Amino acid sequence: MAFDEATTIGTVLRALDGGMDAEDLLIDVIAAVQGRVGREWAANRITVAQEHAATAINDRAVAAVALHPATRTTATRGRLTVACVDGEWHALPARLLAEVLRIRGWRVDYLGAQVTAPHLVAHLHRTGPDAVALSGSLATRLPAAHATITACQAVGTPVIVGGAAFGPGGRYARLLGADAWAPDARTAADDLAGGPLPRPRPGHQAIDDLPHLSDQEYTLVARSRPRLVRAVFKELDDASPAMRAYTEAQRERTAEDLSHIVEFLAAALYTGDQDLFCDFLAWTAGVLEARGVPATSLLPAVQLLQRELQDFPRATATLRAGAARLTFTPLTAAGTPE
């Protein structure tokens, strides 16, 4: 948190020179520190700028590990592609996995953040890897992840997924038809070392295989997000004298929060899982409370969305469940249920 990149990198290099296992350094130190950074931001103990700076230093620390002579290995296992879901900017988990796999003897193509399905498939055609490791942190990108998983499998490449986006225990990984799921980089590397993932069957887990999507609620809500945000923002503005006194920056943040609410609602409709939306609201409420904003401040927006979407039974049921979670779930300062 002192933004002392030189000392950070020096500490990492001394640990490697002293014989510390590189994989342990990546997972048990660098990844653990990054998790702490995220929790400190959620609890309002550090700013967004501090979080970004710390993440950038951690990324440089990973690079230092990757370039150290102790981590140079000959690829003996095969070839893997590591990428983030389209729209996913949190690339450090994927970068950590890529380096762990390299240390384990794989030839790894690390494609970084926000990789679209067409670009990823074009890469697969050129390189023919044994598998794709797909990383996602935000559940709002699950529809894009599903499209990417299906596209990779259509060209015969199995997919292992990981990251918070895929839910507790990887529940959404199974729903979206991934060939494997791992809770962390070490487990993913162990699973891949245990034997090749089976090649996907033709027609394996098409996107049409989620029957609840036949009601079109997901599609209509996702496409209506700008209109819904404008409508709810206007109604909140009309009903709240305090909001009319907001600065331009506060109004922008309010619109962003409304957009996130609709995005997570759409993701819940896509997966057919109300808990996805409820957990997001509970986390958001905790983040707000850590900043001195009552959790109940989210309720008017949720209730107005119910009114806007009154003809959508799954959406309104999900919004009611979210409102109930806000009303009855105690929250800690870190934004997680007690």
Backbone hydrogen bonds in HBPLUS format (Angstrom, degrees):
<---DONOR---> <-ACCEPTOR-->    atom                        ^
c    i                          cat <-CA-CA->   ^        H-A-AA   ^      H-
h    n   atom  resd res      DA  || num        DHA   H-A  angle D-A-AA Bond
n    s   type  num  typ     dist DA aas  dist angle  dist       angle   num
A0008-THR N   A0004-ASP O   3.07 MM   4  6.28 157.9  2.12 150.1 157.0     1
A0009-ILE N   A0005-GLU O   2.90 MM   4  6.11 172.1  1.90 161.0 161.5     2
A0010-GLY N   A0006-ALA O   2.90 MM   4  6.03 156.2  1.96 142.9 150.6     3
A0011-THR N   A0007-THR O   2.89 MM   4  6.04 153.1  1.96 146.3 152.4     4
A0012-VAL N   A0008-THR O   3.10 MM   4  6.44 157.0  2.15 149.3 155.1     5
A0013-LEU N   A0009-ILE O   2.92 MM   4  6.18 165.7  1.94 156.9 160.3     6
A0014-ARG N   A0010-GLY O   2.92 MM   4  6.07 158.2  1.97 148.7 154.7     7
A0015-ALA N   A0011-THR O   3.04 MM   4  6.23 150.4  2.13 142.5 150.4     8
A0016-LEU N   A0012-VAL O   3.09 MM   4  6.45 156.6  2.15 149.6 155.4     9
A0017-ASP N   A0013-LEU O   2.83 MM   4  6.06 164.2  1.86 152.0 157.0    10
A0018-GLY N   A0014-ARG O   2.84 MM   4  5.93 139.4  2.01 138.7 149.7    11
A0020-MET N   A0015-ALA O   2.94 MM   5  5.45 157.5  1.99 160.4 153.1    12
A0019-GLY N   A0016-LEU O   3.00 MM   3  5.22 162.5  2.03 108.6 113.4    13
A0025-LEU N   A0021-ASP O   2.98 MM   4  6.28 154.4  2.05 150.4 158.4    14
A0026-LEU N   A0022-ALA O   2.95 MM   4  6.23 155.5  2.01 150.2 155.9    15
A0027-ILE N   A0023-GLU O   3.00 MM   4  6.19 167.8  2.01 154.5 157.2    16
A0028-ASP N   A0024-ASP O   2.72 MM   4  5.23 142.6  1.86 137.1 149.6    17
A0030-ILE N   A0025-LEU O   3.03 MM   5  6.42 168.8  2.04 166.1 166.8    18
A0031-ALA N   A0026-LEU O   2.92 MM   5  6.17 151.9  2.00 146.8 155.8    19
A0033-VAL N   A0029-VAL O   2.81 MM   4  5.97 156.2  1.87 152.6 158.9    20
A0034-GLN N   A0030-ILE O   3.00 MM   4  6.26 158.0  2.05 148.8 154.8    21
A0035-GLY N   A0031-ALA O   2.99 MM   4  6.28 151.7  2.07 146.5 153.8    22
A0036-ARG N   A0032-ALA O   3.07 MM   4  6.38 152.3  2.15 144.4 151.7    23
A0037-VAL N   A0033-VAL O   2.90 MM   4  6.26 151.9  1.98 150.2 158.4    24
A0038-GLY N   A0034-GLN O   3.11 MM   4  6.44 158.3  2.16 149.5 153.5    25
A0039-ARG N   A0035-GLY O   3.11 MM   4  6.43 156.3  2.16 146.3 152.6    26
A0040-GLU N   A0036-ARG O   2.88 MM   4  6.10 154.3  1.94 153.2 160.4    27
A0041-TRP N   A0037-VAL O   3.03 MM   4  6.33 153.6  2.10 149.3 155.9    28
A0042-ALA N   A0038-GLY O   3.03 MM   4  6.29 166.1  2.05 150.3 153.9    29
A0043-ALA N   A0039-ARG O   3.04 MM   4  6.20 149.2  2.14 143.6 151.2    30
A0045-ARG N   A0040-GLU O   2.91 MM   5  5.24 160.5  1.95 166.9 161.6    31
A0044-ASN N   A0041-TRP O   2.89 MM   3  5.02 160.5  1.93 111.1 116.1    32
A0051-GLU N   A0047-THR O   2.94 MM   4  6.24 156.2  2.00 147.1 154.1    33
A0052-HIS N   A0048-VAL O   2.89 MM   4  6.19 160.6  1.93 153.8 158.5    34
A0053-ALA N   A0049-ALA O   2.95 MM   4  6.17 162.6  1.98 150.5 155.3    35
A0054-ALA N   A0050-GLN O   2.90 MM   4  6.07 164.4  1.93 152.0 156.1    36
A0055-THR N   A0051-GLU O   2.95 MM   4  6.11 157.4  2.00 148.1 154.5    37
A0056-ALA N   A0052-HIS O   2.95 MM   4  6.19 157.3  2.00 149.6 155.6    38
A0057-ILE N   A0053-ALA O   3.02 MM   4  6.31 155.7  2.08 148.7 155.0    39
A0058-ASN N   A0054-ALA O   2.91 MM   4  6.17 157.1  1.97 148.2 154.8    40
A0059-ASP N   A0055-THR O   2.89 MM   4  6.16 149.5  1.99 146.6 155.1    41
A0060-ARG N   A0056-ALA O   3.06 MM   4  6.39 150.4  2.15 143.1 150.6    42
A0061-ALA N   A0057-ILE O   2.89 MM   4  6.21 143.0  2.03 143.4 154.8    43
A0062-VAL N   A0058-ASN O   2.98 MM   4  6.34 150.2  2.07 147.8 154.6    44
A0063-ALA N   A0059-ASP O   3.10 MM   4  6.44 156.4  2.16 143.2 149.4    45
A0064-ALA N   A0060-ARG O   2.92 MM   4  6.21 148.9  2.02 143.9 152.4    46
A0065-VAL N   A0061-ALA O   3.06 MM   4  6.40 154.4  2.13 147.7 153.7    47
A0066-ALA N   A0062-VAL O   2.92 MM   4  6.24 161.3  1.96 152.4 157.8    48
A0067-LEU N   A0063-ALA O   3.02 MM   4  6.23 142.5  2.17 146.9 155.6    49
A0068-HIS N   A0065-VAL O   3.23 MM   3  5.32 153.9  2.30 103.7 111.4    50
A0071-THR N   A0068-HIS O   2.99 MM   3  5.70 159.3  2.03 123.0 129.0    51
A0072-ARG N   A0069-PRO O   3.26 MM   3  5.40 167.3  2.27 108.6 112.4    52
A0076-THR N   A0105-GLY O   2.76 MM  29  5.37 143.6  1.89 138.6 148.3    53
A0077-ARG N   A0105-GLY O   3.03 MM  28  5.72 167.2  2.04 147.7 145.5    54
A0107-ARG N   A0078-GLY O   2.81 MM  29  5.97 171.6  1.82 166.3 168.2    55
A0130-ASP N   A0079-ARG O   2.75 MM  51  5.68 161.7  1.78 152.3 155.5    56
A0080-LEU N   A0107-ARG O   2.86 MM  27  6.29 154.9  1.92 162.3 169.7    57
A0109-ASP N   A0080-LEU O   2.87 MM  29  6.27 161.4  1.90 158.2 164.5    58
A0081-THR N   A0131-ALA O   3.15 MM  50  6.56 159.6  2.20 153.0 159.3    59
A0133-ALA N   A0081-THR O   2.74 MM  52  6.12 165.3  1.76 165.3 170.3    60
A0082-VAL N   A0109-ASP O   2.90 MM  27  6.14 165.8  1.92 150.2 153.4    61
A0111-LEU N   A0082-VAL O   2.85 MM  29  6.16 170.6  1.86 174.9 177.7    62
A0083-ALA N   A0133-ALA O   3.02 MM  50  6.44 160.4  2.06 166.6 170.8    63
A0135-SER N   A0083-ALA O   2.93 MM  52  6.27 158.0  1.97 150.8 158.0    64
A0084-CYS N   A0112-GLY O   3.04 MM  28  6.08 143.2  2.18 173.7 163.0    65
A0115-VAL N   A0084-CYS O   3.28 MM  31  5.89 160.5  2.32 132.9 138.1    66
A0085-VAL N   A0135-SER O   2.98 MM  50  6.07 153.7  2.05 167.2 162.5    67
A0088-GLU N   A0085-VAL O   2.91 MM   3  5.33 155.7  1.96 141.8 140.8    68
A0114-GLN N   A0088-GLU O   2.97 MM  26  4.91 145.5  2.09 148.6 148.5    69
A0091-ALA N   A0089-TRP O   2.98 MM   2  5.65 116.5  2.40 113.5  96.6    70
A0095-ARG N   A0091-ALA O   2.97 MM   4  6.21 156.1  2.03 155.7 163.5    71
A0096-LEU N   A0092-LEU O   2.89 MM   4  6.10 158.3  1.93 157.9 162.7    72
A0097-LEU N   A0093-PRO O   3.04 MM   4  6.30 160.2  2.08 146.8 151.9    73
A0098-ALA N   A0094-ALA O   2.92 MM   4  6.16 160.9  1.95 149.7 154.8    74
A0099-GLU N   A0095-ARG O   3.11 MM   4  6.37 158.1  2.16 148.8 153.3    75
A0100-VAL N   A0096-LEU O   3.00 MM   4  6.27 158.4  2.05 151.7 157.9    76
A0101-LEU N   A0097-LEU O   2.92 MM   4  6.14 163.4  1.95 158.1 162.2    77
A0102-ARG N   A0098-ALA O   2.98 MM   4  6.23 152.1  2.06 143.3 151.2    78
A0103-ILE N   A0099-GLU O   2.97 MM   4  6.20 161.1  2.01 149.3 153.8    79
A0104-ARG N   A0100-VAL O   3.01 MM   4  6.29 142.3  2.15 141.1 151.8    80
A0106-TRP N   A0101-LEU O   3.09 MM   5  5.61 165.8  2.11 147.3 145.6    81
A0105-GLY N   A0102-ARG O   2.95 MM   3  5.21 159.8  2.00 108.1 114.2    82
A0120-LEU N   A0116-THR O   2.95 MM   4  6.18 158.5  2.00 154.8 161.7    83
A0121-VAL N   A0117-ALA O   2.87 MM   4  6.03 167.5  1.88 160.1 163.0    84
A0122-ALA N   A0118-PRO O   2.98 MM   4  6.12 156.1  2.04 143.7 150.4    85
A0123-HIS N   A0119-HIS O   3.07 MM   4  6.30 150.6  2.16 140.6 148.2    86
A0124-LEU N   A0120-LEU O   2.95 MM   4  6.32 150.9  2.04 147.5 156.0    87
A0125-HIS N   A0121-VAL O   2.98 MM   4  6.29 155.5  2.04 152.5 158.1    88
A0126-ARG N   A0122-ALA O   3.21 MM   4  6.47 147.8  2.32 140.7 148.7    89
A0126-ARG N   A0123-HIS O   3.11 MM   3  5.14 119.5  2.50  94.1 109.0    90
A0127-THR N   A0123-HIS O   2.97 MM   4  6.14 149.8  2.06 152.1 160.3    91
A0128-GLY N   A0124-LEU O   2.77 MM   4  5.14 158.7  1.81 140.0 146.2    92
A0132-VAL N   A0158-PRO O   2.95 MM  26  6.35 155.0  2.01 154.4 162.6    93
A0160-ILE N   A0132-VAL O   2.86 MM  28  6.24 163.3  1.89 165.3 171.0    94
A0134-LEU N   A0160-ILE O   2.87 MM  26  6.28 156.6  1.92 155.4 162.7    95
A0162-GLY N   A0134-LEU O   3.10 MM  28  6.54 140.7  2.26 161.2 164.6    96
A0136-GLY N   A0162-GLY O   3.09 MM  26  6.52 152.6  2.16 153.5 162.0    97
A0165-ALA N   A0136-GLY O   3.04 MM  29  5.23 158.2  2.09 126.0 126.4    98
A0141-ARG N   A0138-LEU O   3.04 MM   3  5.82 166.0  2.06 120.7 125.2    99
A0142-LEU N   A0139-ALA O   3.06 MM   3  5.35 162.8  2.09 117.9 118.1   100
A0145-ALA N   A0141-ARG O   2.83 MM   4  6.13 150.7  1.91 149.7 159.7   101
A0146-HIS N   A0142-LEU O   2.82 MM   4  6.05 155.8  1.88 154.0 159.3   102
A0147-ALA N   A0143-PRO O   3.09 MM   4  6.38 159.1  2.14 145.7 150.6   103
A0148-THR N   A0144-ALA O   2.97 MM   4  6.21 154.1  2.04 146.3 153.5   104
A0149-ILE N   A0145-ALA O   2.82 MM   4  6.05 165.2  1.84 156.9 160.5   105
A0150-THR N   A0146-HIS O   2.98 MM   4  6.13 169.9  1.99 152.9 155.7   106
A0151-ALA N   A0147-ALA O   2.96 MM   4  6.09 154.0  2.03 141.6 149.2   107
A0152-CYS N   A0148-THR O   2.93 MM   4  6.14 162.3  1.96 155.2 159.1   108
A0153-GLN N   A0149-ILE O   2.99 MM   4  6.19 165.0  2.01 152.3 156.7   109
A0154-ALA N   A0150-THR O   2.92 MM   4  6.05 141.0  2.08 141.3 152.1   110
A0155-VAL N   A0152-CYS O   3.16 MM   3  5.54 144.2  2.30 104.8 114.2   111
A0157-THR N   A0152-CYS O   3.06 MM   5  5.36 161.9  2.09 144.2 139.3   112
A0156-GLY N   A0153-GLN O   2.96 MM   3  4.88 160.0  2.00 106.8 109.7   113
A0179-ASP N   A0159-VAL O   2.94 MM  20  5.33 129.1  2.21 144.3 159.3   114
A0180-ALA N   A0159-VAL O   3.22 MM  21  6.56 131.9  2.46 149.4 147.1   115
A0161-VAL N   A0180-ALA O   2.99 MM  19  6.40 156.9  2.05 139.9 141.9   116
A0182-ALA N   A0161-VAL O   3.11 MM  21  6.56 150.0  2.20 162.3 171.0   117
A0166-PHE N   A0163-GLY O   3.16 MM   3  6.06 157.6  2.22 124.7 128.6   118
A0167-GLY N   A0164-ALA O   3.11 MM   3  5.66 163.2  2.14 122.5 122.9   119
A0172-TYR N   A0166-PHE O   3.01 MM   6  4.80 156.0  2.07 138.0 138.5   120
A0170-GLY N   A0167-GLY O   2.99 MM   3  5.10 156.7  2.05 129.7 126.3   121
A0171-ARG N   A0168-PRO O   3.38 MM   3  6.15 152.3  2.46 118.2 122.3   122
A0173-ALA N   A0170-GLY O   3.01 MM   3  5.13 128.7  2.29 100.9 115.4   123
A0174-ARG N   A0170-GLY O   3.32 MM   4  6.74 155.8  2.38 159.7 163.6   124
A0175-LEU N   A0171-ARG O   3.26 MM   4  6.47 157.8  2.31 136.8 143.3   125
A0176-LEU N   A0172-TYR O   2.95 MM   4  5.98 155.9  2.01 144.2 148.8   126
A0178-ALA N   A0173-ALA O   3.00 MM   5  5.36 156.7  2.06 160.9 157.7   127
A0177-GLY N   A0174-ARG O   3.15 MM   3  5.13 159.6  2.19 102.7 108.6   128
A0188-ALA N   A0184-ASP O   2.99 MM   4  6.23 160.2  2.03 152.3 158.6   129
A0189-ALA N   A0185-ALA O   2.94 MM   4  6.15 160.9  1.97 151.7 156.3   130
A0190-ASP N   A0186-ARG O   2.96 MM   4  6.21 154.9  2.02 145.5 152.7   131
A0191-ASP N   A0187-THR O   2.85 MM   4  6.07 163.1  1.87 154.6 158.8   132
A0192-LEU N   A0188-ALA O   2.97 MM   4  6.18 162.6  2.01 151.4 155.8   133
A0193-ALA N   A0189-ALA O   2.98 MM   4  6.07 146.5  2.09 141.5 150.7   134
A0194-GLY N   A0190-ASP O   3.05 MM   4  6.23 129.1  2.32 139.8 152.8   135
A0194-GLY N   A0191-ASP O   3.15 MM   3  5.12 135.3  2.36  93.9 106.3   136
A0204-HIS N   A0201-ARG O   3.04 MM   3  5.22 142.3  2.19 141.3 135.7   137
A0209-ASP N   A0206-ALA O   2.94 MM   3  5.53 164.2  1.97 121.1 124.7   138
A0213-LEU N   A0210-LEU O   3.03 MM   3  5.91 164.1  2.06 128.0 132.8   139
A0214-SER N   A0211-PRO O   3.09 MM   3  5.76 168.5  2.11 120.3 123.8   140
A0216-GLN N   A0213-LEU O   3.05 MM   3  5.64 168.2  2.07 120.5 124.1   141
A0220-LEU N   A0216-GLN O   2.98 MM   4  6.11 169.8  1.99 157.2 160.1   142
A0221-VAL N   A0217-GLU O   2.91 MM   4  5.97 166.1  1.93 154.7 158.6   143
A0222-ALA N   A0218-TYR O   2.87 MM   4  5.96 168.6  1.88 158.2 162.0   144
A0223-ARG N   A0219-THR O   2.98 MM   4  6.06 161.8  2.01 147.3 152.5   145
A0224-SER N   A0220-LEU O   3.01 MM   4  5.99 134.6  2.22 134.8 146.7   146
A0224-SER N   A0221-VAL O   3.17 MM   3  5.02 126.6  2.47  91.4 105.7   147
A0225-ARG N   A0222-ALA O   3.44 MM   3  5.45 167.6  2.45 104.0 106.9   148
A0227-ARG N   A0224-SER O   3.02 MM   3  5.35 111.7  2.50 109.5 125.6   149
A0228-LEU N   A0224-SER O   2.85 MM   4  6.00 165.1  1.87 164.8 169.8   150
A0229-VAL N   A0225-ARG O   2.91 MM   4  6.04 164.4  1.94 159.7 163.1   151
A0230-ARG N   A0226-PRO O   3.03 MM   4  6.24 162.7  2.07 147.0 151.6   152
A0231-ALA N   A0227-ARG O   2.93 MM   4  6.11 162.6  1.96 152.0 157.0   153
A0232-VAL N   A0228-LEU O   2.95 MM   4  6.08 173.3  1.96 154.8 156.7   154
A0233-PHE N   A0229-VAL O   2.91 MM   4  5.88 158.9  1.95 146.7 153.6   155
A0234-LYS N   A0230-ARG O   2.98 MM   4  6.10 159.7  2.02 146.0 151.2   156
A0235-GLU N   A0231-ALA O   3.05 MM   4  6.32 161.2  2.09 148.1 153.2   157
A0236-LEU N   A0232-VAL O   2.90 MM   4  6.07 159.9  1.94 152.2 157.7   158
A0237-ASP N   A0233-PHE O   2.87 MM   4  6.02 156.5  1.92 147.6 154.7   159
A0238-ASP N   A0234-LYS O   2.85 MM   4  6.08 157.6  1.90 151.4 157.0   160
A0239-ALA N   A0235-GLU O   3.02 MM   4  6.09 148.5  2.12 141.4 149.6   161
A0240-SER N   A0236-LEU O   2.98 MM   4  5.90 131.2  2.23 145.7 155.9   162
A0243-MET N   A0240-SER O   3.16 MM   3  5.33 123.7  2.49  99.8 112.8   163
A0244-ARG N   A0240-SER O   3.37 MM   4  6.74 146.5  2.49 145.5 154.0   164
A0245-ALA N   A0242-ALA O   3.07 MM   3  5.35 147.5  2.18 102.6 112.5   165
A0246-TYR N   A0243-MET O   2.96 MM   3  5.17 165.5  1.98 111.1 115.0   166
A0251-ARG N   A0247-THR O   2.95 MM   4  6.26 154.9  2.02 152.3 159.4   167
A0252-GLU N   A0248-GLU O   2.95 MM   4  6.20 151.9  2.03 145.9 153.6   168
A0253-ARG N   A0249-ALA O   3.00 MM   4  6.28 156.9  2.05 147.2 153.2   169
A0254-THR N   A0250-GLN O   2.96 MM   4  6.17 151.9  2.04 144.0 151.8   170
A0255-ALA N   A0251-ARG O   3.01 MM   4  6.27 160.0  2.05 147.2 151.8   171
A0256-GLU N   A0252-GLU O   2.94 MM   4  6.21 153.1  2.01 146.4 154.3   172
A0257-ASP N   A0253-ARG O   2.88 MM   4  6.13 156.0  1.93 148.0 154.2   173
A0258-LEU N   A0254-THR O   2.97 MM   4  6.27 158.5  2.02 150.7 156.3   174
A0259-SER N   A0255-ALA O   2.96 MM   4  6.18 154.2  2.03 144.9 152.1   175
A0260-HIS N   A0256-GLU O   2.94 MM   4  6.26 153.7  2.01 149.5 156.3   176
A0261-ILE N   A0257-ASP O   2.99 MM   4  6.29 154.8  2.06 148.0 154.8   177
A0262-VAL N   A0258-LEU O   3.08 MM   4  6.41 160.9  2.12 151.9 155.7   178
A0263-GLU N   A0259-SER O   2.91 MM   4  6.14 156.9  1.97 147.7 154.9   179
A0264-PHE N   A0260-HIS O   2.91 MM   4  6.14 164.1  1.93 156.0 158.7   180
A0265-LEU N   A0261-ILE O   2.95 MM   4  6.13 148.1  2.05 143.0 152.6   181
A0266-ALA N   A0262-VAL O   2.89 MM   4  6.13 158.4  1.93 150.3 155.5   182
A0267-ALA N   A0263-GLU O   2.98 MM   4  6.29 153.2  2.05 144.7 152.4   183
A0268-ALA N   A0264-PHE O   2.94 MM   4  6.14 152.9  2.02 143.4 150.2   184
A0269-LEU N   A0265-LEU O   2.97 MM   4  6.29 150.8  2.05 147.6 155.9   185
A0270-TYR N   A0266-ALA O   2.89 MM   4  6.17 148.8  1.99 146.9 156.0   186
A0271-THR N   A0267-ALA O   3.01 MM   4  6.26 161.0  2.05 150.6 154.4   187
A0272-GLY N   A0268-ALA O   2.80 MM   4  5.66 128.1  2.07 136.5 150.8   188
A0273-ASP N   A0268-ALA O   3.11 MM   5  5.18 136.7  2.30 140.4 147.1   189
A0276-LEU N   A0273-ASP O   3.27 MM   3  5.82 145.0  2.40 110.1 117.8   190
A0277-PHE N   A0274-GLN O   3.05 MM   3  5.54 120.8  2.42 110.2 122.5   191
A0278-CYS N   A0274-GLN O   3.01 MM   4  6.31 167.2  2.03 155.3 159.4   192
A0279-ASP N   A0275-ASP O   2.77 MM   4  5.72 166.0  1.79 149.7 153.3   193
A0280-PHE N   A0276-LEU O   3.24 MM   4  6.35 152.7  2.32 136.1 143.3   194
A0281-LEU N   A0277-PHE O   2.98 MM   4  6.30 161.7  2.01 153.4 157.9   195
A0282-ALA N   A0278-CYS O   2.95 MM   4  6.21 160.2  1.99 150.9 156.3   196
A0283-TRP N   A0279-ASP O   2.94 MM   4  6.14 159.4  1.98 148.3 153.7   197
A0284-THR N   A0280-PHE O   2.84 MM   4  6.06 166.7  1.86 156.3 160.0   198
A0285-ALA N   A0281-LEU O   2.81 MM   4  5.96 159.0  1.85 149.9 156.0   199
A0286-GLY N   A0282-ALA O   3.05 MM   4  6.28 151.6  2.13 142.6 149.7   200
A0287-VAL N   A0283-TRP O   3.00 MM   4  6.34 154.2  2.07 150.3 157.4   201
A0288-LEU N   A0284-THR O   2.89 MM   4  6.18 160.1  1.93 153.6 159.0   202
A0289-GLU N   A0285-ALA O   2.89 MM   4  6.10 162.1  1.92 150.1 155.1   203
A0290-ALA N   A0286-GLY O   3.02 MM   4  6.19 149.8  2.11 142.9 150.7   204
A0291-ARG N   A0288-LEU O   2.86 MM   3  5.09 142.3  2.00 103.3 115.4   205
A0293-VAL N   A0288-LEU O   2.90 MM   5  4.99 165.0  1.92 136.6 132.8   206
A0292-GLY N   A0289-GLU O   2.99 MM   3  4.89 162.2  2.02 108.9 109.4   207
A0297-SER N   A0294-PRO O   2.99 MM   3  5.60 163.7  2.02 116.3 121.5   208
A0298-LEU N   A0295-ALA O   3.17 MM   3  6.16 174.5  2.18 126.3 128.0   209
A0299-LEU N   A0296-THR O   3.02 MM   3  5.30 147.3  2.13 106.3 115.7   210
A0302-VAL N   A0298-LEU O   3.18 MM   4  6.46 162.5  2.21 156.3 161.7   211
A0303-GLN N   A0299-LEU O   2.87 MM   4  6.07 163.0  1.90 162.5 167.3   212
A0304-LEU N   A0300-PRO O   2.88 MM   4  6.04 154.7  1.94 147.7 154.5   213
A0305-LEU N   A0301-ALA O   2.97 MM   4  6.16 151.4  2.05 145.1 152.9   214
A0306-GLN N   A0302-VAL O   3.05 MM   4  6.37 147.4  2.16 141.3 150.0   215
A0307-ARG N   A0303-GLN O   3.19 MM   4  6.56 151.3  2.27 142.2 148.8   216
A0308-GLU N   A0304-LEU O   2.96 MM   4  6.31 156.4  2.02 148.3 154.9   217
A0309-LEU N   A0305-LEU O   2.90 MM   4  6.03 142.7  2.04 147.3 157.2   218
A0312-PHE N   A0309-LEU O   2.93 MM   3  5.44 160.9  1.97 125.7 127.0   219
A0316-THR N   A0312-PHE O   2.95 MM   4  6.13 169.7  1.96 165.7 168.6   220
A0317-ALA N   A0313-PRO O   3.03 MM   4  6.07 156.1  2.09 142.4 149.1   221
A0318-THR N   A0314-ARG O   3.01 MM   4  6.14 152.5  2.09 141.5 148.8   222
A0319-LEU N   A0315-ALA O   2.92 MM   4  6.19 156.9  1.97 151.0 157.5   223
A0320-ARG N   A0316-THR O   2.90 MM   4  6.10 153.8  1.97 146.4 153.3   224
A0321-ALA N   A0317-ALA O   3.03 MM   4  6.25 156.8  2.08 143.1 149.3   225
A0322-GLY N   A0318-THR O   2.95 MM   4  6.22 151.7  2.03 144.5 152.6   226
A0323-ALA N   A0319-LEU O   2.92 MM   4  6.17 156.1  1.97 148.4 154.2   227
A0324-ALA N   A0320-ARG O   2.97 MM   4  6.22 156.1  2.03 149.3 155.6   228
A0325-ARG N   A0321-ALA O   3.01 MM   4  6.29 151.8  2.10 144.5 151.9   229
A0326-LEU N   A0322-GLY O   3.04 MM   4  6.36 154.7  2.11 148.2 154.5   230
A0327-THR N   A0323-ALA O   3.05 MM   4  6.26 147.4  2.16 143.3 152.3   231
A0328-PHE N   A0324-ALA O   2.96 MM   4  6.08 151.6  2.04 152.0 158.4   232
A0329-THR N   A0325-ARG O   2.99 MM   4  5.44 143.4  2.13 146.6 148.6   233
A0332-THR N   A0336-THR O   3.28 MM   4  5.81 161.6  2.32 145.9 151.0   234
A0335-GLY N   A0332-THR O   3.04 MM   3  5.43 163.5  2.07 111.4 116.5   235
